[in-house]
Amino acid sequence: MRKWWRDLPPGLRVAIIAVVVFAFYTGGGLIFGEKFISALFSGLFYALILAGGTYFAQKRFRRTAARLEEHGQSLMFLRYPNVLPGSLSGVWQMGVATPSPGRFDFQPAVYDEFIPSGRSRALTGLGTTGLPPRTAGRDDEKQAVPFDFEVITLVSDGGVIEIAASPATVKKILEAVGPASS
């Protein structure tokens, strides 16, 4: 279902959201005894609010991705799953990745304004673990990882890392990164 949703054009996604919300609120209003015209306007109002919000969020995200792509960068989330408990092992850190031969430079950033929030770090010695990419799950989404992002597990000089990024970025990373050296 997620793959089908991801393959839809952004405009069609917004239209589907509008229709579903309109049907939900209009039907709910009629079930709970609202007058027909009132339920109709209520459904239309909520459909426009939700579809409009979705449209502008998608537009901002596409604009941000295009701006990063101009500089050869990508938005991604990073975490170290095997560090000691209590040391933020389950927290995703958003940032901008700049690939270069044999490494990625990761600059932590705040929100979509990309204000640096810490020192840049180089991810070197990257190799795949053989695990296939997985779609970001419910627990990942709690920490602002977009639901259509994919998560890959890599081995680096600093240990095992997980990267959440768009499917296109994950594909680029997997092409740039070779198998783990043993």
C-alpha positions in Angstrom: 0.0 0.0 0.0 2.8 2.4 0.8 4.6 1.7 -2.5 1.3 2.5 -4.3 0.9 5.7 -2.4 4.5 6.7 -3.0 4.2 6.2 -6.7 1.2 8.5 -7.0 1.8 12.1 -8.2 1.7 14.6 -5.4 -1.4 16.3 -6.8 -3.3 13.1 -6.9 -2.3 12.4 -3.3 -3.8 15.7 -2.2 -7.0 15.0 -4.2 -7.4 11.5 -2.5 -6.9 13.0 0.9 -9.5 15.7 0.2 -12.1 13.2 -1.0 -11.6 10.9 2.0 -11.7 13.7 4.5 -14.8 15.2 2.8 -16.6 11.8 2.8 -15.6 11.2 6.5 -16.8 14.5 7.8 -19.9 14.7 5.7 -20.9 11.1 6.6 -20.1 11.6 10.2 -22.2 14.8 10.4 -25.1 13.0 8.8 -24.8 10.0 11.1 -24.8 12.3 14.2 -28.0 14.2 13.0 -26.5 17.3 11.4 -28.6 18.9 8.7 -27.5 17.9 5.2 -26.3 21.4 4.1 -24.4 21.8 7.4 -22.7 18.4 7.1 -21.8 19.2 3.5 -20.1 22.5 4.4 -18.4 20.9 7.4 -17.0 18.2 5.1 -15.9 20.7 2.5 -14.3 23.0 5.1 -12.2 20.1 6.7 -11.3 18.7 3.3 -9.9 22.1 2.2 -8.0 22.6 5.4 -6.3 19.1 5.4 -5.7 19.0 1.6 -4.3 22.5 1.6 -2.0 21.7 4.5 -0.8 18.6 2.8 -0.3 20.4 -0.5 1.9 23.1 1.0 3.9 20.7 3.1 4.6 18.5 0.0 5.5 21.6 -2.0 7.9 22.8 0.7 9.5 19.4 1.0 10.0 19.2 -2.8 11.5 22.7 -2.9 13.9 21.8 -0.1 15.0 18.5 -1.8 15.6 20.5 -5.0 17.7 23.1 -3.2 19.8 20.4 -1.6 20.2 18.5 -4.9 21.6 21.6 -6.5 24.6 21.4 -4.1 24.9 17.6 -4.4 23.5 17.1 -0.9 20.6 15.0 0.5 18.4 15.1 3.6 18.8 12.1 5.8 18.3 11.0 9.4 21.1 9.2 11.3 21.2 7.1 14.5 23.6 4.7 16.1 21.5 1.7 17.2 24.2 -0.3 19.1 25.5 2.3 21.5 24.9 2.1 25.3 21.3 2.4 26.5 20.4 5.9 27.6 22.8 7.5 25.2 20.2 8.4 22.6 20.6 5.1 20.7 17.0 5.3 19.5 16.9 9.0 18.5 17.1 10.0 14.9 19.2 13.0 14.2 18.2 15.0 11.1 20.9 16.5 8.9 22.4 17.1 5.5 24.7 14.5 3.9 27.3 15.5 1.4 28.8 12.5 -0.4 32.4 12.4 -1.4 34.6 9.5 -2.5 34.6 6.8 0.2 32.7 8.9 2.8 29.7 11.0 3.7 29.9 14.3 5.6 26.9 14.6 7.9 25.9 18.0 9.2 23.2 17.9 11.9 20.5 20.4 11.2 17.4 21.8 12.7 14.1 21.4 10.9 13.8 22.3 7.2 15.7 25.6 7.7 18.9 23.5 7.9 20.4 25.6 10.6 23.5 23.7 11.8 23.0 22.2 15.3 26.4 20.6 15.9 29.7 19.7 14.4 29.9 18.0 11.1 31.1 14.5 11.2 32.6 12.3 8.5 31.1 8.8 8.1 34.0 6.7 6.7 34.6 3.1 6.1 31.0 2.5 5.1 29.9 -0.9 4.0 26.5 -2.7 3.7 25.4 -5.3 6.2 23.4 -7.3 3.7 20.1 -6.3 5.3 17.6 -5.0 2.7 16.2 -1.4 3.2 13.0 -1.2 5.2 10.3 1.4 5.2 10.3 3.7 8.2 7.9 2.4 10.8 5.5 3.8 13.3 8.3 4.3 15.9 10.5 6.1 13.4 7.7 8.4 12.4 7.3 9.5 16.0 10.7 11.3 15.6 9.8 13.2 12.5 11.2 10.6 10.0 8.8 11.0 7.0 6.6 7.8 6.5 7.9 7.2 2.9 11.6 7.2 3.9 13.5 4.0 3.8 16.0 2.9 6.5 19.2 1.1 5.8 21.8 -0.4 8.1 25.5 0.2 7.4 28.8 -0.6 9.0 31.2 2.3 9.5 34.5 3.0 11.2 32.4 4.2 14.2 30.3 1.1 14.4 26.8 0.2 13.0 24.7 3.1 11.9 21.2 3.4 10.5 20.3 6.0 7.8 16.8 7.0 7.0 16.4 8.8 3.6 14.2 9.0 0.6 14.2 5.9 -1.7 16.3 7.8 -4.3 18.9 8.8 -1.7 19.0 5.3 -0.3 19.7 3.9 -3.8 22.5 6.4 -4.3 24.0 5.5 -0.9 23.9 1.7 -1.7 25.5 2.3 -5.1 28.3 4.4 -3.5 28.9 2.1 -0.6 30.4 -1.3 -1.1 30.0 -4.5 0.9 31.5 -4.4 4.4 35.1 -5.5 4.6 35.7 -8.2 7.2 
